[in-house]
Amino acid sequence: MQELHDATTRYVILSHRWGTEEVDYEAMIGLMKMEEEGRERVRYRNGYRKIIESCKQPMKDSYKWLWIDTCCIDKRSSAELSEAINSMYRWYQNAQVCYVYLDDVNEPVFPTKKDDDQLGQSNGWPEWFERGWTLQELIAPKQVEFFNRNWVLIGNKRRFARVLEKVTGIPREVLKEGIAQIMSWAADRKTTRAEDQAYSLMGLFGVNMPMLYGEGRKAFQRLQLEIIRVSSDHTIFAWPYEDPWCRPHRLGLLPHGLPRIWL
């Protein structure tokens, strides 16, 4: 691992759905200090295999650096975690390529139709498309490539723009839309932590604010206030605000430096 600047480094970034066996920064740097039995337990985790496969693809594509959120952010440090979340949009935007890993897609082709039999728990589409954090990870990068669970390349954002528009509601051109329009793209997306419904949108709106896990619905209210403070776009007032965790219907000076990059 090495600290590099995202504005001057050619790197690839991974977008994925977090699972139950991810390998975090602490586990990754502790591998060399573990006994062999402990290292083997880590290496058998699905998250470790995902990291290894993620590293193979940039080598094929002639890139030297890869950034993965699971093992490149030291979440033991609240300052580093806050910096990462406030910088996340820029990091995805500055990446040469974003690899999207769809671990619930088995077929060697990009899904173009709903499949309620295989993907019924996520409205017939890969779960990646309904998560809160992945909205900015789809919009920010210039180039997005999709891989199935076996790491077979199955498509890219440009080629399947029409399908992505149907699934996400985001216009193919991704024109500069009003705030209410961006809010509508995020309306049905889910996050594990309630506050992340607000935090995951900060980069899209170009705002920064402290993270206060435990504040619940107040995070979304703070986000709205920050947007109003920096924007003259009044479409936010057209957004039918409901408590985003209980609604019955649809509704910068950024810190520098990529914290850690996995080679």
Secondary structure, 3 states (H helix, E strand, C coil): CEEECCCCCCEEEEEECCCCCCCCHHHHHHHHHCCHHHHHHHHCCHHHHHHHHHHHHHHHCCCCEEECHHHHCCCCCHHHHHHHHHHHHHHHHHCCEEEEECCCCCCCCCCCCCCHHHHHHHCCCCHHHHECCHHHHHHCCCCEEEECCCCCEEEECCCCHHHHHHHHCCCCCCCCCCHHHHHHHHCCCECCCCCHHHHCCHHHHCCCCCCCCCCCCHHHHHHHHHHHHHCCCHHHHHCCCCCCCCCCCCCCCCCCCEEEEEC
